[in-house]
Amino acid sequence: MSTSYNGWTNYATWRVNLEIFDGIDPTEMGWHKLDLYDLADALQEYAAEVVTMGASGLALDYAIAFMADVNFREIAQHFADDFDLINDDADADADADADADA
């Protein structure tokens, strides 16, 4: 049985991307300078801040549990693809260096 939802890993990933990140420009947030790993961390931090604003008690507990299922790496890749954040020149330079060392 597939657990994917609307082309995303799962419902939580789709919903957080839609509700929290839709319409955000990563360059305005300073996220365009980050690699994919750090971008995923920044997205997770930002989402946690948004979710915990004004939340408390049982609602906060449910929100935190829901966030545990989010694939922030997938959302980061989505940002990278949509905003061309990954520097292909750096990848080409790394490949060239590897070839030179061989």
Beta strands, then each sheet from edge to edge (+ up, - down):
end
